[in-house]
C-alpha cells in the first residue's frame, strides 16, 4: 500500500547537526513552507514473489510542512505542522480494469467523507533534537487515520552522527542504528527489538513453529544542508519451519521527496509546546507516537453458532481421517477465539454425542479465557459418564500451544476436587507436568502455580506407597523435564519395581546430555550391569539406551560390549542389533563405539554371532531441505518367544531443533505360563500384564492396560476380537502462531499460521495358543492441514493471502511372532499407504462495497505408499513366516 504525501518534513529537509543535547536533527526555517510528495505502499506475496504478482495498494499524497514554534533557547526544539492533501489510492500491481478493484473509485468513496476529512486535517509534531517527542491530533479521529499520520511523522527522525540509539515511532520502541556518509544517512531499525502494546504468541515446539526474517532500512539524502528525500523499505518474511515453501512476504515502502520550498506562515510566540498547541487549536491532543490498536469491524460475519451449524458434519468420527476435519477444526478455533463463554457453551450443548469430543478439542485448543471458562463449566469430573470428554479436555491442555498459569491452576483445582475415575485423576497430574514444562520454557518457572505443582510432583513419588500413584508422579515429572527431577529419576531407576525403573530411565533419555552427570551415568551403568540386584530385561535394555545416548566414555562403551555374550539370549541379540544400528545410522555414540570395537576382546566373532529374534533398527521416513523425519523400531522378546517390549519412535528435526513426534510402546510380561515356558532370570514372579504407552509431540500420555493379572488375561484371551484398542483419538493444534506486524508506514499486518492434525492411534495384541503365534499391531491414521494467513486490513480496503498444504496418511506397524520353534520366527512390517498431498495459494483484495479480486493457484499429487525398510534379517524372516502360512 503506498501513501504519497507532499510533506514539508523536518526529517527530510535539514542538515542534521549535533547540539549540546546530543545528535540534533533537521531544523526548519521560519516563514517557509516545505512541499513534499509522499507515497507508501504495501505488497503481500509468496516469499519469492514479484511485485507484479503481489496484492496490495498504494496511497499517494502531498504533504506541506512548516515551522509553528521554536524554543528560543534551543534551535533543535521545534513544533511543526503537517497537512496531507490530494490523497489517491491505487492498486500496487498492474492489472486490467476488470481485475482492478480500485478502477473508477474515488478517494472519498473509498475512505468515506469523514475519514478523508480526518486524514487531511492538520496535525503537529514536536521535534526535539531530531526525535519525535510528541504527536498532536484530534482524539476522535479513527485510529487507522492517526496511524497513517504517525507513519509520516516517523520519517522525521534522523541524526547526522553514526551510532545506535533507542527511538520511539509508530513501530514501537526500537533500537536504531545510524550510519552517516557524505550527503547520506542510513537508518537501520532492528525490528526484533521493537516493543509494542500488541503482542502475539507462537508454538513452543520449534520444529512445528514459524520463523521470520525482517528488515527496515531508511535512506536519507542530504543536499545543501537539507534532506532532499527519504526512502524506506521494510520487509517481513514468515515461513513454516518444517516446510519453508509455506511462507508469506510483506513489503512496505515509503518515499518522501522535497518538491519545492515556498513562503509560509511565521512561527508563533509561546512559552512551551503545550501552550502553543492549545492556543492554536484546543481540540489537538498529545496522543503518543506509537501506533494505536485498530479495532476490526466485521460486517455480516457469522456468529459462532452459525459457523458451527455449517461445519458440524465434518466433526463426526467418520470424517477424522480426512483433511477436511483439521481444516474445519482450525477455522472453528478462529471463531471460538472471538466468542464469549455463553456462545461457546451454546455450541457445546447443541453438539451431537459423537461430535462432542471433537468440539471439546477445538474449544480447549482455542486457549482464551472464555473458552477455558466454558469448558470448566461444561465438564463435571464427578460424572462417570463424561470420562471421554474429560480426557479429551486434559489431552488438549497438554498439547496446548501457549498455555498460561490460569490453565495450570484450573487443573490444580480439578485435582483437588472430586474425580470419579482414577484414570482421569492420573491424567490430570500427568498433564500438569506437561504444562509445567511449557510454562518454564517461556520463563514462567517461578509463577506461584508452577511452584506449587513442581513441589507436588517432586514430592509425590516418595509420599505414597500406592504403585499406580508413584507411576503417575514419575510420568508427570517425565513430562515436566525439570532438572530437579534428575536425582529422583536416578533413585527410582534402581527400584525393585520394574515399571518405576522403566519410566525413570526413559525419562532420563529425554534430558539434554549436559544435565546427565557422572553420578547419574554410574547409576544407569549399575542397572545395566546388575551390580546391586537382578533387573528385568526391558529395564536393562532401557538402561543401555540411556548410556548410548548420553555421550558415553570409552570405558562405558567397552564394558557394554564385554557384557554381550553373558546376557540372557534375547538381550544379547538386542544389544548386538542396537550396536549395529548406532553404527549404521551414524548416531552420536558411533565414533566412540568404533574406537572400542578395535579391541578384539570386545569385538570378536564369538560375541557378535549370537542368535535371537530381538532387534533395533532406525531409518529415514522423509528427508527434505527443511526437515528430516526418522523412525526407530526396537523389539525385545523373552527367551520363550513372547513379546517383552515393542517400541516405535518417530522423530522430526528442523534447523537444529528436534521433536519426539510419536512413541508407541507395547509391553508384556508374565505370559510364559500360557505356553508352559520358563521365565527369564529376574522375571520369575512377574504378574501377567500387557499394555501400551504413547508419547505424542513431546507429551507423555496416560498408559493403557490391555490386561493385568492371570484371570484378566484368560478372560481377555477367550474374548479377544482382534480389534485394536484406541490410545489417542482427536484433533490437535500443532502449529499456532499469531503476530501483529506494525509497519513503519502506519499500516498494520496480521499473520496467523496454524496447523491442525486429526489423529487416531490404536494398538492391539493377539495370542493364538493353537497356532503358537502372537501378533501386535500399532495403527496410526492422520490428516494434517497447515495454513498461513497474512492480511493488511484497513477500514477501507483489505488485502492478503493464504498459503496452505494438507495431507492424509496411514502408518501401520505389525509384528508377527511364531514361537513353535527356537529361534522363533519374527516378522516386523511398517507400511505407509498411498496418500494425497496438496498445496494452495490464494491472494485477495476486497473493498467494503463487496468488490473483490481473488487469485488462486495450487497443485495436487498422489504419493505412493511404501514398506519402510528394516534389516535384511527381518526380510528373510518375513519370507519364512508368510511361507509357513501356506
C-alpha positions in Angstrom: 0.0 0.0 0.0 1.6 3.3 -1.0 0.9 6.6 0.7 2.2 9.6 -1.4 2.2 12.7 0.7 3.8 16.0 -0.1 5.4 16.6 3.2 7.3 19.7 4.3 9.2 17.3 6.5 11.7 18.3 9.0 13.2 15.0 8.6 13.9 15.4 5.0 14.8 18.9 4.8 17.6 19.8 7.1 21.2 19.0 7.5 21.4 17.1 10.8 23.6 18.9 13.3 24.7 18.0 16.8 23.7 20.1 19.7 24.8 20.0 23.3 21.8 17.7 24.0 23.1 15.1 21.6 22.8 14.3 17.9 20.5 17.0 16.6 18.1 16.6 13.8 16.8 18.7 11.0 15.8 22.4 11.5 13.0 24.2 9.7 13.3 27.9 8.8 10.7 30.5 9.8 8.1 31.7 7.3 8.9 28.8 4.8 6.5 26.1 3.6 8.2 22.8 2.6 6.1 20.9 0.0 6.7 17.2 -0.3 5.3 14.3 -2.2 4.8 11.2 -0.2 3.9 7.6 -1.2 3.5 4.5 0.8 2.7 1.1 -0.5 2.2 -2.4 0.9 2.6 -5.7 -1.0 1.7 -9.2 0.1 3.0 -12.3 -1.8 4.9 -15.5 -1.7 8.4 -15.3 -0.2 9.9 -15.2 -3.7 7.1 -13.4 -5.5 7.4 -10.4 -7.8 5.8 -7.0 -7.5 3.5 -7.7 -10.5 2.2 -10.8 -8.9 1.6 -9.3 -5.5 -1.6 -7.9 -4.0 -1.6 -4.6 -2.2 -2.2 -0.9 -2.7 -0.6 2.4 -2.8 -1.6 5.7 -1.1 -0.1 8.8 -2.6 -0.5 12.4 -1.4 1.1 15.8 -1.0 2.3 16.9 2.4 3.0 20.5 3.4 5.3 21.1 6.4 6.0 24.4 8.2 7.5 25.5 11.5 5.0 26.6 14.1 7.2 27.3 17.1 10.8 27.1 18.2 12.2 27.2 21.7 14.3 30.4 21.9 16.9 28.7 24.0 17.3 25.6 21.7 17.1 25.7 17.9 16.5 21.9 17.9 13.3 22.1 20.0 10.6 22.7 17.3 6.9 22.3 16.8 5.9 21.7 13.2 2.7 21.3 11.4 1.9 18.8 8.6 -1.0 18.9 6.3 -1.8 16.0 4.0 -3.8 16.7 0.8 -4.5 15.4 -2.7 -4.8 11.8 -1.5 -5.1 9.0 -4.0 -5.4 5.2 -3.6 -4.5 2.8 -6.3 -3.6 -0.9 -6.8 0.1 -1.7 -6.4 0.1 -4.2 -9.3 -0.6 -3.5 -13.0 -3.9 -5.2 -13.8 -6.7 -5.0 -16.3 -9.6 -2.7 -15.4 -11.7 -5.8 -14.8 -9.4 -7.1 -12.2 -8.6 -3.7 -10.6 -10.9 -3.2 -7.6 -9.9 0.5 -7.4 -10.9 1.2 -11.0 -13.4 4.0 -11.1 -13.3 4.6 -7.3 -12.6 8.0 -5.9 -10.7 8.5 -2.7 -13.8 9.8 -1.0 -15.8 6.8 -2.0 -13.1 4.5 -0.6 -12.3 6.3 2.6 -15.6 8.0 3.2 -16.2 11.7 3.7 -15.4 11.7 7.4 -12.2 9.7 7.2 -10.9 11.7 4.3 -11.5 14.9 6.2 -9.7 13.5 9.2 -6.7 12.4 7.1 -6.5 15.9 5.6 -6.9 17.7 8.9 -3.6 19.4 10.0 -1.6 17.6 12.8 1.5 18.6 14.7 4.7 17.0 15.7 7.1 18.1 18.5 10.7 17.5 17.3 13.4 17.6 20.0 17.0 17.1 18.9 15.8 15.2 15.8 13.4 12.9 17.7 9.6 13.0 17.6 8.8 13.8 21.2 5.0 14.3 20.9 2.3 13.8 18.3 -0.8 16.0 18.3 -4.1 15.4 16.5 -7.8 15.2 17.2 -8.6 12.5 19.7 -11.8 11.4 17.9 -10.0 10.6 14.7 -10.1 7.0 13.7 -7.1 5.0 14.9 -6.3 3.9 11.3 -6.1 7.5 10.2 -3.9 8.6 13.1 -1.6 5.7 12.4 -1.1 6.8 8.8 -0.2 10.3 10.1 2.2 8.7 12.5 3.8 6.9 9.6 4.7 10.2 8.0 6.0 11.5 11.4 8.3 8.5 11.7 10.2 9.8 8.7 11.1 13.0 10.6 13.6 11.3 12.9 17.2 11.4 11.7 20.6 12.2 13.1 23.8 13.2 11.4 26.1 11.2 13.6 26.6 7.5 13.4 25.7 5.4 16.3 23.0 3.3 18.0 20.0 4.8 19.8 16.6 3.8 21.1 13.8 5.6 19.4 10.0 5.7 19.7 8.0 5.8 16.5 4.9 4.2 15.0 6.6 0.8 15.1 7.1 1.0 18.9 10.2 1.5 21.0 13.1 0.2 18.8 16.9 0.0 18.7 18.0 2.0 15.6 21.5 2.3 14.1 22.5 5.4 12.1 25.4 5.4 9.6 26.4 8.8 8.1 28.3 9.2 4.9 28.9 12.1 2.5 25.5 13.6 1.8 23.6 10.5 3.0 22.3 9.0 6.3 21.1 5.4 6.5 18.9 4.4 9.4 18.5 0.6 10.1 15.9 -0.4 12.6 16.3 -3.7 14.5 12.7 -4.8 14.3 13.1 -7.7 16.6 13.8 -5.2 19.4 10.6 -3.2 18.9 8.4 -3.2 22.0 4.7 -2.7 21.2 1.5 -3.0 23.1 0.1 -5.7 20.8 1.9 -9.0 21.3 1.2 -12.3 19.7 2.1 -15.9 20.6 3.8 -18.8 18.9 4.1 -22.6 19.3 6.7 -23.8 21.9 7.9 -26.6 19.7 10.3 -25.1 17.2 10.0 -27.9 14.6 6.3 -27.1 14.3 6.7 -23.4 14.6 7.1 -20.4 12.4 10.2 -18.4 11.9 10.6 -15.0 10.4 13.1 -12.6 8.9 12.6 -8.9 8.9 14.4 -5.7 7.9 13.8 -2.0 7.9 16.1 0.5 6.2 15.6 4.2 5.6 18.0 6.2 3.4 18.0 10.0 3.8 19.7 12.1 1.0 21.1 15.4 2.0 21.7 18.4 -0.3 22.9 21.8 0.6 22.1 21.3 4.2 18.6 20.0 3.6 17.2 16.5 3.4 16.2 16.1 -0.1 14.5 12.7 0.2 13.9 9.8 2.4 13.3 6.3 1.1 12.3 3.4 3.4 11.8 -0.3 2.7 10.5 -2.7 5.3 10.3 -6.5 4.6 8.9 -9.3 6.7 9.1 -13.0 5.7 7.3 -15.7 7.7 7.7 -19.4 6.9 6.7 -22.7 8.5 9.9 -24.3 9.8 9.1 -27.8 8.6 8.2 -26.6 5.1 9.6 -23.3 4.3 7.8 -23.0 0.9 4.7 -22.4 3.1 5.6 -18.8 3.5 4.4 -15.3 3.1 6.2 -11.9 2.5 5.1 -8.4 3.4 6.9 -5.5 1.8 6.2 -1.9 2.8 7.8 1.1 1.1 7.7 4.8 1.9 9.1 7.6 -0.2 9.2 11.3 0.8 10.6 13.7 -1.7 11.1 17.5 -1.4 9.3 19.2 -4.4 9.7 22.9 -3.6 10.0 25.5 -0.9 7.6 28.4 -0.8 6.9 31.4 1.5 5.0 30.1 4.5 3.5 31.3 7.8 5.5 32.9 10.6 6.2 31.0 13.8 4.1 31.6 16.8 5.3 33.0 20.1 4.9 31.0 23.2 6.5 29.7 26.4 6.2 26.0 25.6 4.8 23.4 23.2 1.7 22.6 25.2 0.6 26.3 25.5 1.2 26.9 21.8 -0.8 23.9 20.7 -3.7 24.9 22.9 -3.7 28.5 21.7 -3.9 27.3 18.0 -6.5 24.5 18.4 -8.0 23.3 21.6 -9.1 20.1 20.0 -5.5 18.9 19.4 -4.2 16.4 22.0 -0.9 14.6 22.5 -1.8 11.0 21.7 1.6 9.3 21.6 3.9 8.4 18.8 3.4 4.6 18.8 0.6 3.0 16.8 -2.9 2.6 18.3 -4.8 -0.6 18.1 -7.2 -0.7 15.3 -10.4 -2.5 16.1 -11.5 -4.5 13.1 -15.2 -4.4 12.3 -16.7 -7.4 10.7 -19.9 -6.6 8.9 -22.1 -9.5 8.1 -19.8 -12.0 9.8 -21.2 -15.3 11.1 -21.8 -15.9 14.8 -20.0 -18.9 16.3 -23.3 -20.9 16.4 -24.0 -20.2 12.7 -20.4 -21.3 11.9 -20.9 -24.4 13.9 -24.1 -25.4 12.2 -22.3 -25.2 8.8 -19.3 -27.4 9.8 -20.7 -29.8 12.4 -20.9 -32.8 9.9 -17.1 -32.6 9.4 -16.6 -33.2 13.2 -18.2 -36.6 13.2 -15.8 -39.5 13.8 -16.1 -40.8 10.2 -14.5 -37.6 8.9 -11.5 -37.6 11.2 -9.2 -39.4 8.7 -9.9 -36.8 6.0 -8.2 -33.4 5.6 -11.5 -31.5 5.8 -11.6 -32.3 9.6 -8.5 -30.4 10.6 -9.3 -27.6 8.2 -12.7 -27.1 9.8 -11.1 -27.5 13.2 -8.7 -24.6 12.5 -11.5 -22.4 11.2 -13.7 -23.2 14.3 -10.8 -22.3 16.6 -10.6 -18.8 15.0 -14.3 -18.3 15.6 -14.2 -19.6 19.1 -11.3 -17.1 19.9 -13.7 -14.3 19.1 -16.7 -15.7 21.0 -18.0 -15.3 24.6 -18.4 -18.0 27.1 -22.1 -18.2 26.6 -21.7 -18.5 22.8 -19.2 -21.4 23.3 -21.5 -23.2 25.8 -24.3 -23.0 23.3 -22.2 -24.9 20.8 -21.1 -27.5 23.4 -24.7 -28.1 24.5 -26.0 -28.4 20.9 -23.4 -30.8 19.6 -24.2 -34.5 18.9 -22.8 -37.1 21.3 -20.4 -38.3 18.6 -19.2 -34.9 17.5 -18.8 -33.5 21.1 -15.3 -34.9 21.8 -14.0 -33.1 18.7 -15.7 -29.9 19.8 -14.0 -30.3 23.2 -10.7 -30.5 21.3 -11.4 -27.3 19.5 -12.7 -25.3 22.5 -9.8 -26.3 24.7 -7.2 -25.6 21.9 -8.6 -22.1 21.5 -6.9 -21.1 24.8 -8.9 -18.0 25.6 -10.3 -17.1 29.0 -13.8 -17.6 27.6 -13.1 -21.0 26.2 -11.4 -22.2 29.4 -14.3 -20.9 31.5 -16.8 -22.6 29.2 -15.0 -26.0 29.4 -14.8 -25.8 33.2 -18.5 -25.1 33.5 -19.4 -27.7 30.9 -17.4 -30.6 32.4 -18.3 -32.4 35.6 -15.4 -34.6 36.8 -17.6 -36.3 39.3 -19.8 -37.7 36.4 -18.6 -41.2 35.4 -20.5 -40.8 32.1 -18.2 -38.0 30.9 -14.8 -39.8 31.0 -14.1 -39.5 27.3 -14.8 -35.7 27.3 -12.7 -35.2 30.4 -9.7 -37.0 29.0 -10.0 -35.2 25.7 -10.0 -31.9 27.6 -6.9 -32.9 29.5 -5.0 -34.0 26.4 -5.9 -30.8 24.6 -4.5 -28.9 27.6 -1.3 -31.0 27.3 -0.9 -30.2 23.6 -1.7 -26.5 24.1 0.5 -24.2 22.0 0.8 -21.3 24.5 -0.8 -22.3 27.9 -0.9 -19.8 30.7 -0.8 -20.0 34.5 -4.6 -20.0 34.7 -4.9 -23.2 32.7 -2.5 -24.9 35.1 -4.4 -23.5 38.0 -7.6 -25.0 36.6 -6.0 -28.4 36.6 -4.8 -27.9 40.1 -8.3 -27.1 41.2 -9.7 -30.1 39.3 -7.1 -32.4 41.1 -8.3 -31.1 44.5 -11.9 -31.7 43.7 -14.0 -34.8 43.3 -12.8 -37.0 40.4 -14.7 -40.2 40.0 -12.2 -42.0 37.8 -8.7 -43.0 38.8 -7.6 -42.9 35.1 -8.8 -39.2 34.9 -7.0 -38.4 38.2 -3.8 -39.8 36.8 -4.2 -37.9 33.5 -4.7 -34.6 35.4 -1.4 -34.9 37.2 0.5 -36.2 34.2 -0.7 -33.3 32.0 0.1 -30.8 34.8 3.7 -32.0 34.3 3.5 -31.1 30.6 2.1 -27.6 31.3 4.9 -27.0 33.9 7.5 -27.8 31.1 5.8 -25.4 28.6 5.5 -22.6 31.2 9.1 -23.0 32.3 10.2 -22.8 28.6 8.9 -19.3 28.4 10.4 -18.2 31.7 7.4 -18.9 34.0 9.1 -21.4 36.3 8.7 -19.1 39.3 5.0 -18.4 38.8 3.1 -19.3 42.0 1.0 -22.1 40.5 4.1 -23.6 38.7 6.0 -23.6 42.0 3.1 -25.3 43.7 2.8 -28.0 41.1 6.6 -28.5 40.9 6.6 -29.1 44.7 3.6 -31.6 44.4 5.1 -33.8 41.7 8.7 -33.7 43.0 7.5 -34.8 46.5 4.8 -37.1 45.1 6.8 -40.4 44.4 8.1 -40.5 48.0 4.8 -39.5 49.5 2.8 -42.7 48.7 3.2 -46.5 48.7 0.5 -47.0 46.0 2.2 -48.2 42.9 -0.1 -46.5 40.4 0.3 -43.2 42.2 4.1 -43.4 42.2 3.9 -44.1 38.4 1.6 -41.2 38.0 4.0 -38.8 39.6 7.0 -40.2 37.7 5.2 -39.7 34.4 4.3 -36.1 35.4 8.0 -35.5 36.1 8.9 -37.1 32.8 6.7 -34.6 31.1 8.0 -31.7 33.1 11.7 -32.3 32.3 12.6 -30.4 35.5 16.4 -30.6 36.1 15.5 -31.0 39.8 13.8 -34.3 38.9 17.0 -36.0 37.6 18.2 -37.2 41.1 14.8 -38.6 41.7 14.8 -40.5 38.4 18.3 -41.7 39.2 17.0 -43.0 42.5 13.9 -44.8 41.0 16.0 -46.2 38.2 17.3 -48.7 40.8 13.9 -49.5 42.3 12.7 -53.1 42.8 9.6 -52.2 40.8 10.3 -52.7 37.1 7.7 -50.0 36.0 9.4 -47.4 38.1 12.8 -48.3 36.6 11.5 -48.1 33.0 9.7 -44.8 33.4 12.8 -43.2 35.2 15.3 -44.5 32.5 13.2 -43.4 29.6 12.7 -40.0 31.3 16.5 -39.6 31.7 16.9 -40.2 28.0 14.8 -37.1 27.2 17.0 -34.7 29.0 19.8 -32.6 27.5 23.0 -34.6 27.7 24.7 -31.8 29.5 22.4 -32.4 32.5 23.3 -36.1 32.8 26.1 -36.0 35.4 28.7 -38.7 36.0 26.8 -39.7 39.1 23.7 -40.4 37.1 25.7 -42.3 34.5 27.2 -44.5 37.2 23.6 -45.3 38.4 22.5 -46.2 34.9 25.5 -48.4 34.4 24.9 -50.2 37.7 21.4 -51.0 36.5 22.6 -52.4 33.1 25.4 -54.5 34.6 23.2 -55.5 37.6 25.9 -54.6 40.2 23.4 -54.5 43.1 20.5 -56.6 42.0 18.9 -58.5 39.1 16.7 -56.5 36.8 14.2 -57.3 34.1 15.4 -57.4 30.6 13.4 -54.5 29.4 14.9 -52.4 32.3 18.4 -53.3 31.3 17.6 -52.5 27.6 16.3 -49.1 28.7 19.5 -48.5 30.7 21.6 -49.4 27.7 19.7 -46.8 25.6 20.4 -44.1 28.2 24.1 -45.0 28.2 24.5 -44.9 24.5 22.6 -41.6 24.2 24.4 -39.7 27.0 27.8 -39.1 25.4 29.4 -42.3 26.8 33.0 -42.7 27.7 35.4 -45.2 26.1 35.2 -47.5 29.2 31.5 -47.3 29.4 31.1 -48.5 25.8 33.8 -51.1 26.2 32.1 -52.6 29.3 28.8 -52.7 27.4 30.5 -54.6 24.5 32.1 -57.0 27.0 28.7 -57.8 28.5 27.5 -59.2 25.2 27.7 -62.9 25.4 26.9 -63.0 29.1 23.4 -61.6 28.8 20.1 -63.6 28.5 19.8 -64.9 25.0 17.4 -62.3 23.6 19.0 -59.4 25.4 22.3 -60.5 23.8 20.7 -60.2 20.4 19.0 -56.9 21.2 22.4 -55.4 22.3 24.1 -56.6 19.1 21.3 -55.1 17.0 21.5 -51.8 19.0 25.3 -51.6 18.4 24.9 -52.2 14.7 22.1 -49.7 14.5 24.2 -47.0 16.1 27.0 -47.7 13.6 24.7 -47.9 10.6 22.7 -44.7 11.4 25.8 -42.7 12.4 24.4 -41.8 15.8 26.5 -39.6 18.2 27.9 -42.7 20.0 29.1 -44.3 16.8 32.6 -42.7 16.9 33.4 -43.9 20.4 31.8 -47.2 19.6 34.1 -47.7 16.6 37.1 -46.9 18.8 36.1 -49.5 21.4 35.5 -52.2 18.7 39.1 -52.0 17.6 39.8 -54.1 20.7 39.4 -57.7 19.6 38.5 -58.8 23.1 35.4 -56.5 23.0 34.7 -57.2 19.3 35.0 -60.7 18.1 33.0 -63.4 16.3 32.0 -65.2 19.5 30.3 -62.1 20.8 28.8 -60.8 17.5 27.4 -64.1 16.3 24.8 -64.6 18.9 21.4 -65.6 17.6 17.9 -64.4 18.6 14.9 -62.5 17.3 15.1 -59.2 19.2 16.2 -56.2 17.1 16.8 -52.5 17.0 16.6 -50.5 13.7 16.5 -46.9 12.7 15.8 -45.4 9.3 14.6 -42.3 7.4 11.0 -41.7 6.7 11.4 -38.5 4.8 14.2 -36.1 4.0 13.7 -32.6 2.6 15.7 -29.3 2.6 13.7 -28.1 5.6 13.1 -31.2 7.8 14.2 -34.7 8.4 11.9 -37.4 9.8 13.3 -40.6 11.2 11.9 -43.7 12.8 13.2 -46.4 15.1 11.8 -49.9 15.9 13.1 -51.7 18.9 11.8 -55.2 19.7 12.8 -57.2 22.8 11.5 -60.8 23.3 11.6 -63.1 26.3 13.5 -66.3 25.9 10.3 -68.2 25.3 9.4 -66.1 22.3 6.7 -63.9 23.8 7.0 -60.2 23.2 8.6 -58.3 26.1 8.8 -54.8 24.7 8.0 -53.2 21.4 9.0 -49.6 21.0 8.3 -47.5 17.8 9.5 -43.9 17.7 9.2 -41.1 15.1 11.4 -38.0 15.4 11.4 -34.8 13.3 14.3 -32.5 13.1 14.4 -29.0 11.6 17.1 -26.3 11.7 18.9 -27.9 14.7 15.7 -28.5 16.7 14.3 -32.0 17.5 10.8 -33.1 18.1 9.8 -36.5 19.5 6.7 -36.7 17.4 5.5 -40.2 18.4 6.3 -43.1 20.6 4.2 -46.1 21.0 5.5 -48.7 23.4 3.8 -52.1 24.0 5.0 -54.1 27.0 4.1 -57.6 28.1 5.2 -59.7 31.0 4.4 -62.9 32.8 2.9 -64.7 29.8 5.3 -67.7 29.8 2.7 -69.8 31.7 0.5 -69.7 28.6 3.0 -71.8 26.7 4.5 -73.7 29.6 7.8 -71.9 29.1 10.4 -71.0 31.7 10.6 -67.3 32.6 14.0 -65.5 32.2 16.2 -64.6 35.1 14.7 -61.9 37.4 11.2 -62.3 35.8 10.0 -65.5 37.6 7.5 -63.7 39.8 6.1 -61.1 37.4 2.3 -60.7 37.2 0.7 -61.3 33.8 0.4 -57.9 32.2 0.2 -56.2 28.8 -0.3 -52.5 28.0 0.5 -49.7 25.7 2.1 -46.3 26.4 2.1 -43.4 24.0 4.1 -40.2 23.8 2.8 -37.7 21.3 4.5 -34.4 20.3 6.8 -34.5 23.4 3.8 -35.1 25.8 3.6 -38.4 27.6 0.0 -39.7 27.8 -1.5 -42.0 30.4 -0.7 -45.6 29.6 -3.4 -48.0 28.6 -3.7 -51.5 30.0 -4.8 -54.5 27.8 -4.9 -56.9 30.8 -3.5 -57.3 34.2 -3.4 -60.5 36.2 -3.8 -64.1 35.2 -7.6 -64.2 35.5 -7.9 -61.0 33.4 -5.5 -62.4 30.9 -7.5 -65.6 30.5 -10.8 -63.7 30.2 -9.3 -61.4 27.5 -7.7 -64.4 25.8 -11.0 -66.1 25.2 -12.8 -62.8 24.3 -10.2 -61.3 22.0 -11.8 -59.9 18.9 -8.6 -58.8 17.2 -9.9 -55.3 17.2 -7.3 -52.7 18.3 -7.7 -50.6 21.4 -7.8 -46.9 21.0 -4.9 -45.0 22.6 -5.3 -41.5 21.2 -8.0 -40.1 19.1 -8.9 -36.5 18.4 -7.9 -33.1 16.9 -4.6 -31.5 17.9 -3.5 -27.9 17.3 0.1 -28.4 16.2 1.2 -25.0 14.8 -0.2 -21.9 16.4 1.4 -18.6 15.5 -0.2 -15.2 15.8 1.7 -12.0 15.1 0.8 -8.3 14.7 3.3 -6.6 12.4 3.2 -2.8 12.9 4.7 -1.3 9.7 6.6 2.0 9.8 4.1 3.4 7.3 1.4 3.2 9.9 -0.3 0.3 8.3 -0.7 -2.9 10.2 -0.4 -6.6 9.1 -1.7 -9.6 10.9 -0.1 -13.0 10.5 -1.9 -16.2 11.5 -0.2 -19.6 10.9 -2.0 -22.7 12.2 -1.5 -26.4 11.8 -4.1 -29.0 12.7 -3.9 -32.8 13.0 -6.7 -35.3 13.1 -5.2 -38.4 14.6 -6.3 -41.9 15.5 -3.7 -44.2 17.2 -4.7 -47.7 18.3 -2.9 -50.8 19.2 -3.6 -54.4 19.9 -2.2 -57.7 20.9 -3.4 -61.2 19.9 -2.1 -64.5 21.1 -3.1 -67.9 19.5 -2.2 -70.9 21.6 -3.4 -73.2 18.9 -1.1 -71.8 16.3 1.5 -70.8 18.8 1.6 -67.3 17.3 1.3 -63.8 18.6 0.6 -60.6 16.8 1.0 -57.0 17.9 -0.2 -54.0 15.9 0.1 -50.3 16.1 -2.1 -48.4 13.7 -1.6 -44.7 13.1 -4.1 -42.7 11.0 -3.9 -39.0 10.5 -4.8 -36.0 8.4 -2.9 -32.7 8.6 -3.6 -29.2 7.4 -1.3 -26.2 7.8 -2.5 -22.7 6.8 -0.8 -19.3 6.8 -2.9 -16.1 6.6 -1.4 -12.7 6.2 -3.7 -9.7 6.0 -3.4 -5.9 5.9 -6.8 -4.8 6.9 -7.7 -1.1 6.9 -11.2 0.3 7.3 -11.5 0.9 3.6 -9.6 -2.0 2.0 -8.5 -5.5 2.9 -5.6 -7.3 1.2 -3.8 -10.5 2.0 -3.0 -14.1 1.1 -3.4 -17.6 2.4 -0.9 -20.4 1.8 -1.6 -23.9 2.9 -0.8 -27.6 2.4 -2.7 -30.7 3.5 -2.3 -34.5 3.5 -3.8 -37.7 4.7 -1.8 -40.7 5.7 -1.8 -44.1 7.5 1.1 -45.9 9.1 0.8 -49.4 10.4 3.4 -51.4 12.4 2.7 -55.1 12.7 4.8 -57.7 14.5 4.1 -61.4 13.9 5.8 -64.0 16.1 5.7 -67.8 15.6 7.0 -69.4 18.8 6.6 -73.1 17.9 10.3 -73.4 17.5 13.5 -71.7 18.6 14.8 -69.4 17.4 11.3 -68.3 16.8 10.2 -66.6 13.7 9.6 -62.8 13.9 8.3 -60.6 11.1 8.1 -56.8 11.5 6.2 -54.8 9.0 6.0 -51.0 8.8 3.8 -49.9 6.0 2.7 -46.4 4.7 -0.3 -46.4 2.4 -0.6 -44.3 -0.7 -1.6 -40.8 0.3 -2.7 -37.5 -1.2 -0.8 -34.2 -0.8 -1.9 -30.8 -2.0 -0.8 -27.2 -1.8 -2.7 -24.0 -2.4 -2.1 -20.2 -2.6 -4.8 -17.6 -2.6 -4.3 -13.9 -2.9 -7.1 -11.3 -2.5 -8.1 -7.7 -2.3 -11.5 -6.5 -1.2 -13.5 -3.3 -0.6 -16.3 -2.8 1.9 -18.6 -2.4 -1.1 -18.1 -6.1 -1.9 -15.8 -5.6 -4.9 -13.1 -8.3 -4.8 -10.1 -9.6 -6.6 -9.1 -13.2 -6.0 -6.2 -15.2 -7.4 -5.9 -19.0 -6.7 -3.1 -21.4 -7.5 -2.4 -24.9 -6.3 -1.4 -28.5 -7.2 -2.3 -31.9 -6.0 -0.4 -35.2 -6.2 -0.7 -38.8 -5.0 2.4 -40.0 -3.2 2.9 -43.8 -3.5 2.8 -45.9 -0.4 5.8 -48.0 0.7 7.0 -50.5 3.2 9.8 -49.0 5.3 13.0 -51.0 5.1 14.2 -52.8 8.1 17.3 -55.0 8.4 17.9 -57.8 5.9 17.5 -60.4 8.7 13.9 -59.3 9.2 13.2 -59.5 5.4 14.4 -63.1 5.4 12.3 -63.9 8.5 9.1 -62.4 7.0 9.5 -64.7 3.9 9.6 -67.7 6.2 6.6 -66.6 8.3 4.4 -66.0 5.3 5.6 -69.1 3.5 4.6 -71.1 6.6 1.1 -69.6 6.5 0.5 -71.5 3.3 
